[in-house]
Amino acid sequence: DSGVTQTPKHLITATGQRVTLRCSPRSGDLSVYWYQQSLDQGLQFLIQYYNGEERAKGNILERFSAQQFPDLHSELNLSSLELGDSALYFCASSAGGGGKLETQYFGPGTRLLVL
Amino acid sequence: GESVGLHLPTLSVQEGDNSIINCAYSNSASDYFIWYKQESGKGPQFIIDIRSNMDKRQGQRVTVLLNKTVKHLSLQIAATQPGDSAVYFCAENMMDSSYKLIFGSGTRLLVRP
């Protein structure tokens, strides 16, 4: 158990809908990262938040957004869902994020299925 | 763009043998590397890391080797066990204006009883 929690574990929805994925980092960690894992793309970095502020952006679609709250939990919002958004979404956390190299610890993931 | 890749998509080994999983990286600016293990239905699990000022680092039954000259990373698992069956990812962490892990495509390790 990495200490990172994610809810829900599974999510089934329809195209055009909007969903919210939630992540709680390890106790004391300030950074949260979101990744998408699909069969044909592997693990793709989406976005990082550090202490409530966006720190880095990866291949995140405009239909997707995230935020980190004062208690450091994070939410990933996916809107206007398409079939191709079906994937595993992982959250990871690390202690800092201020430019230092740190290990990221991953949560169990949310499996999203868009029908 | 620059990326991390793996030579072998699937590796099958006999239980008790040693396993070697290879990874090539292309970003010479990367100075931190991590190996993750992902079992079916679970998130990536940290195994071992190495910084670019090191050539070798050992953990419990695992060793990571870094060859900066040829930009090659390997994970050695000693006395491979059935529980080692999983997909293994190498990831490079590049320090620049942004901070993110770039993952390789993964190698599936199958342990034969």
HADDOCK unambig.tbl for C-alpha pairs under 7 A between the chains (distance, minus, plus):
assign (segid A and resid 42 and name CA) (segid B and resid 105 and name CA) 5.68 0.50 0.50
assign (segid A and resid 43 and name CA) (segid B and resid 103 and name CA) 6.22 0.50 0.50
assign (segid A and resid 56 and name CA) (segid B and resid 98 and name CA) 5.34 0.50 0.50
assign (segid A and resid 56 and name CA) (segid B and resid 99 and name CA) 6.25 0.50 0.50
assign (segid A and resid 90 and name CA) (segid B and resid 43 and name CA) 6.98 0.50 0.50
assign (segid A and resid 99 and name CA) (segid B and resid 99 and name CA) 6.64 0.50 0.50
assign (segid A and resid 101 and name CA) (segid B and resid 32 and name CA) 6.93 0.50 0.50
assign (segid A and resid 105 and name CA) (segid B and resid 46 and name CA) 6.72 0.50 0.50
assign (segid A and resid 106 and name CA) (segid B and resid 43 and name CA) 5.80 0.50 0.50
assign (segid A and resid 106 and name CA) (segid B and resid 44 and name CA) 5.89 0.50 0.50
assign (segid A and resid 106 and name CA) (segid B and resid 45 and name CA) 6.64 0.50 0.50
assign (segid A and resid 107 and name CA) (segid B and resid 43 and name CA) 5.69 0.50 0.50
assign (segid A and resid 108 and name CA) (segid B and resid 42 and name CA) 5.17 0.50 0.50
assign (segid A and resid 108 and name CA) (segid B and resid 43 and name CA) 4.47 0.50 0.50
assign (segid A and resid 109 and name CA) (segid B and resid 42 and name CA) 7.00 0.50 0.50
assign (segid A and resid 109 and name CA) (segid B and resid 43 and name CA) 5.93 0.50 0.50
